[in-house]
Amino acid sequence: MTESSRVELTPAAAALLRRLTEAHGPLMFHQSGGCCDGSAPMCYPRGEFRTGGSDVLLEELRVEGVGDAVAFWMSASQYALWSHTRLVVDVVEGRGSGFSLEAPEGVRFLIRSRLVGG
């Protein structure tokens, strides 16, 4: 991770992304500002979630052992609130959203954050 990176992965998140890529092909994340599962990053096959002008591409994550970068998108309204944070994608036990690819694995992606300079 470089100093200018806005998003990083824990080793557990990287390992899960390798498994999910083997099963589903290239992946992407979207972090919305909505309710319910909106606080968790959602993982989809790349291109399955349609992004547009109300979304910001924060990072193209490089995962060792995965050929294609994993795009990390966030809704622009959520980015306005989190623009001074570095996001750390982690994995925890427990079932997340039924729409995110990791749901059948019995784990869910989770965002941890820390403040960074503007």
N, C-alpha and C positions, 0 to 999 in steps of 0.2 A: 504494500500500500504506500502511495506517495503522500506527502504532506497536503497536497491539494485534493486528495480523494475525499469524497463526501460520504462514501459507503464502503464498508469493509465486511468481511465474512469471518466468523469464527471457524476454527478447524472442523467443528461438528457440522456447521452449515455447508461448508465446502464439500464434505464427504456426502452429505445428503444430496447436494446438487449433482454430484457425480452419478449417484444411483438414479436420480430422477432423469438425468440426461440420457442415461443408457436406456431407460424405459420409454421416454417420451420425445427424445430429440432436443433441439435447441430450446432454451427456456428464457423466460422474462419474469420480472417482478413488477407489481403495481401496488403502490401504497396510496390509498385514498384518504380523504379527510372525512369520510362518512361515519355513520354509527355502526354498531354491532361489530362486524369483522373489519371495519375500516381502520382500526388501530393496528391490525396485523398486516404484514406484507403478504400479498397473495402471489403465488407462483403458478404460472400458466405455461403451456407450450408457446414458444415465441410467436407473436402475431395473433394469438387467439383472443387476447384482450385488446380491443381497439383503442388506441391512444389518439389524442388530438390536441388542439390548441389550448385546452385546459389542463394539459399535462406537461411535466418537465422531465427530461431525461437527465438523471443525476449522474449516472455512471454506467459504463460498460464493464462489468466485473469479469476479471480473468480468473478462472478456476483451474488449478493444476489438474491435468488429465481430461479437461473438457475443451474441445476444439473451438467452439463458438463462444464468444463473450455472452454473459447473461446481463441483459439490459435491466436497469433498475429505474422505473418510472415512478413519479409521484404527482398527485394532483397539484396544480399550481396554488390552490388555496391552502393546502397542507404545507407546501414548500414555504409559503409566506410566513407561516408560523415556526417552521423548523429550519429556516435558512442558516441559522448560526449553530447548527448541531452537526456532528459527525455521527452517522448511523452505523450501528454494528448489527448485522443480521446474525442471529443465533438460532438455535433449535432447543426446544424444551419438550419434555414428555407431555402428553395430553393431546386430545383431538382438537384440531382447529376447524376452519371452515370446510364445508363439503366441496367448495369450489376450488380450493387450492390443492395442487397436486400432491402435497405431502400428507393430506388428511388420512388416506388409508394406511399410512405408515405408523399411526399411533403417536405421532409427534406433530409439532407445529412450529413454523417460523415465528420469530419474535424480534422486535426491534429494541435494541438498547441504544442509548444515545449519550453523547457528551458534548458540552459546549466547545466551540472553536471560535477563533477570532474572525471578525467580519471580513 
